[in-house]
Amino acid sequence: MNFDHKFYAKLNRRDVLKTSLALAGAAVASKIPFSNAFAADYPDRNIQVYVPTREGGGADRLLRAITGIWKNHIGTNFEAAFYPGASGRVGYEKFMGLAQEDMYELLFGNMGAEVLNWVLKPPTYDLDTFKYIAQVDSDPGIIYVSRKSKFQTIDDIVAEGKKRRLNFGVSRLAHPATLGALALGKHTGAEFNPIPFSGGKNNRAAVATGEVDFGAQPSGTIVSRGKNFKVLVMFTHKNPIPDISDNAPTMNDHFNTNLPSLIAGARAFGVKTATIEKHPDRLEKLQTTLQKVFTDPEFKEAYKKTKAPWEFVEYQGMEACAEYAKNITEIGEEFKELLVGK
């Protein structure tokens, strides 16, 4: 081996040490599986989030609260793009058509309402090619009325529903809260007819003006307006906010039923299934850093801006998401004809 002695002579002991350490590091790195070595650099750019609703709504507010803290734990920013339309269908179709399988593109949707879309009409893609990876809140579905309404208990609603068909407002027909009201009617023999008003704001307005007899939607935006509205029943196994919901009973307790918890606000992050298979290490990093958000004191302050009760904050993993989607799908199939307005 021929050395250039003039060059070699210029290397001091520190230079030789640096070179030796670099070579040793390269040798060790060569033995690390490629996926793990690559994951060490993840994420090295912003993460894109597809939101299948309009900007400025509940999903937007919650996403901003979460990602504003999450970026500190994962080390990158999040960029949201909104694709409203067809009760979430537009956003999902857009995501499945455009998103890359690299864990840099996520979907943030409301599982219950959007899973019900596929009960009514299957999407253009195979359902097995999409997976929810983490649920971040649990807002119960409810029946509520205006404080000025003559109906002040759920028994009042049921009794009147046995005399005549009652119209009730919903933000969309295919919704867990809609399912709860229809299940209550079926159980008690009361007749309830859902009327969609495209969004919670419009639904609340219809209830406030008496355009409909009562409303059904997630509880968060109702209890935050307790001076105007009253919760009459919850479609969960337990009322998580008795102090700010007039201690509303659950349907299961009050009517001795066994309805699955119909969480009407169940926002979750999702990805293409192939992404999980290709980058399990990146999935783990997403999930572990997201979980840190929920124990970060700054998140509680950020969440206050959503005006939703802190009791709804809850991280749940893939198995819980799959179980929730399964329950919603089953009860959706039972009331499918009513959900399409037939």
N, C-alpha and C positions, 0 to 999 in steps of 0.2 A: 504494500500500500504506500503510495507516494503522497507525503504531506507537503504543503507549501510552508516551509519552516518559518518564513517571515510572518505569515498569517497566524500560524500556531503559536509562535512566540508571543504574540500580542494578547493571547487569552490568559487572563489571570485566574486565580483559584475560584473566585466568585462566578466567573463566566462558565468555568467547567462544571461547577455545581449546578448552575441553572440549566445547562444543557442536559446533564445527567437526570435531573428531576423531571424535565420535560419528557425525555425519552421513557422514563419509568412510568410517568402518567399516561403516556400514549399506549404503553403496553397494557396497563390495567384497563384503560377505556376500551381497548380492543376486545376484552373478554366480557364486557357488559353487554347484555342483549340490546339490540338496536333500539327497540321501542322504549326501553327504560331510559337509555341515554338521551333519546330525542325528547322524552317527556320532561326532562330536566329543564328544557328551554320553553316549556309550555306554561302559559301563553306568552308569545313574543309579539303579539299585536292585539288590537281591540277585538272583543267578542261581539258578534252581531246578534240581536234578538228580534225575532219576528213576533209581533203582537196582533192577533186576529180580531182586534176591536179598534174603535176609534180612539184617537189621542184625547187625553183629558179625563178619561173615565176612571173607574176604580182600579182596573188592571194597571193602567198607566201610573197612578199614584203609588200603588204598592210596589211596582217594578222599580220606580225611582228610589223609593225608600230602601229597598233591598240592595240594588246595584250601587247606590251611593256609598254603602258600607262594604259590600262584597269586594269592590275594586281594591280596597286597602289590604284585603287578605289574599286575593289571588294575584294582585300585581298588574292589573290592566284595567282599561275602561270598557264600558259596555255601550253599544250604540243601538238604539231601538228604532224599528221601522214598523209603522202601523198599516194593517191591511183589513179594514172593516168590510163587512158585507156577508150576506147569506148566513147570518147567525154564526159567524166564525169560519165558515167553509172556505171563503176566499183566502184567508190567511194561512190555513193549513195546506191548501192546494199550492199556494205560492211557495211555502216553505219546502214542501216535499218535492216541488219541481226545481227549485233553485239552490237550496242549501247544499253545501259541500259536506262530505263525510269526514270532517277533520276536527270536530268538537269546537270549532270557532263560530258555529252558527247554531243558535238555540231557538226554540219556540216557547213563548210564555202565554199560556191560555188558561181558561176556566174549565177544568176537566168535565164537570157534570153537564153543563149546558152544551159543550162541544162534542162530548162523546155521544150525546143523544142525537146529534146530527146524523151519525152513522147508523143509528137504529132506524131512522126515518128513510135515509137514502145513503147507501154505501158510497164512500169517496172514490175518486179515480185511481187511488193507489191501494195496495194491499194493506189492511190494517196492521198486520204483523210487522210492517216495515217502519213503524213509528212507535216510540216508547216514551212514557213519562218517566223522568229520572228523580224528581224531587218535588213534593208538595210543600207549599209555604204558608198556607192559611186554611182555616176551617170555619166558614161563616154559615150558620144554620139557615135552612129554608124556613120560612114562616108564613102565617096568615096574619094580616094586620088590617086595621081600619083607621078612619079618621077619628080624632077625639070627639068630633061632633056627631058621629054615627049613632044610630039607635042600637046598633049591635055592640055590646060591651063585653061579651064573653063568647067563647067558641060555641057554647051551647046555644046561644042566641042565633048564631049563623046556621047551625045544623037544623034547628027548629024551623027557621024560615025557609031553609032549603028543602024541607019536606013539604012545604006548602006551595012553593013556586021555584022555578029555576033561577038561581042567582048568577049574575055575571061577575066575574072577578078579573082584575087586571094582572097581567104578567109582562115581563120585559121581552119575552119570546115564548112561543108555544112549547118548544122543546127545552124544558128547564126543570131542574130538580124540584123547585118550589111548586111548579105547575103539577108535577107528579104527586107531590104531597097532598095538594088540595083535591086532586082527582081521586087519590086513594082514600082520603077522608070521606068523600062523597059516596064512594062505592061501599065503604064499611058501614056508614050510617044510613044509607038510603036517601041522603040529600042530593039534590041536583045542582051541580055547579058547571058553569060554562066559561072557559077561559077566553079572554080577549087580549091579544098581544098589542102592546103600545110602543114597541121598539125602544128599549132602554129603561133603566130604573127611574130616571127623572120624569119621563112621560107617564110611566106607570103610577108614580106617586101623585102626579097632578090629577090623574083620572080618579084616584081614590079620594083625594082632598076635595074635589068638586062634586063628588057623588055620581060621577058618570058611570062608575061601577059600584057594586055593593061592598066589595072588599078587594084586597090585593094579596098577591103571593110573590115573594122575592127574597133575596138574602136579607138578614136582619141588620147588618151593620149600618146601612144608610137610614134605616127606620129608627133605630134606638138613638142615633145621633140627632134625630129630629123628634124627640119624645114629647115635645109640647104640642106637636101637630098629629102624631100618630100613636097608635097603641097596638102592641103585639098581643095576639089572642092565643096562638099555639105555635109550637116549634116542632119541626120534623126531625128531631134528634133523640138520642137515648137520654140525654141530660141537657138541661138549660144551663149553658156556661155563664150567662150574664143575668141572673135573677134580679139583681138590684136595679138594673136599668131597663128591664123589659116587663115591668109590672108583675114580676114573678110568673110569667106565662108558663102554663103547663106544656108538657110534651104530648104529642098525639098518643104515643105508646102508653104513657102513664094514665092519661085522662080517659082513653077509650079502650084500654086493655088490648092494644094491638102489638104486633111485632115487626113493625116497618123498619127496614135498614135506615141508618142515619142518612138523611138526604141533605148533605152539605151542599148548599147552593152556591157558595163562594169557595171553590176549591182550586185556587190558582196553582199552577205547576209548570215546571220547566220540562221540555221534551226535546228529544233528538231523533235522528234516523237510527233505526236499530243497527244498521251496518256500522255506524260510527262507534257504537259501544263495542262491537266485535273487533274493530280495527284498533281502537285506542282505549282499552280498559284502564290504563294508567291515567289518561287524561280525565276520564269519567271520575275516577277516584279523587283526583285533585279538585275537580269541580264540586263534588259532593262534600268533601272534607272542609274546603274553604267556605262553602255556603253554610254549613252547619255552624261555623265560627261566627257568622253574622248574628245568629240568634242568641248568642251569649255576649255579644258586644254591647256595652252600655250605650254607645252612640246610636245603635239601631232603635232602641226604645224611643229616643228623642225624635229620630227621623220618622218613625212609624206614627207618631202623634199627628203628623200632618195629613195622614190619610183619614183621620177622624173615625176610624174603626176601633172597636174595643181591643185592647191588648190581649184579652183572653183568646182571641181568634188566631193569634200567632202560633204557628206549629210547623216544625219540620218533620216530614215523613218521607221515607225512601221509596224505592221502586216497587217493593212488594205491597206496601200500603196503597200506592197509586193503582196498581193492578187490581187489587181487591175492591177499591172504590169504583173503578170503571166497570168491573164485573157486576156489582150490585146495581149500579145505575142502568146498565144495559138490560138487566133482567126485568126490572120494574118498568123500564121504558118499553120493552116488548109487550108487556101486559096492557099498557095503555096507549099503544101505538096509534090506533085509529083516532083516539081523542086528541093526540098531539098534532095530528095533521089537520085537525079541524073538521073531521067527518062526523 
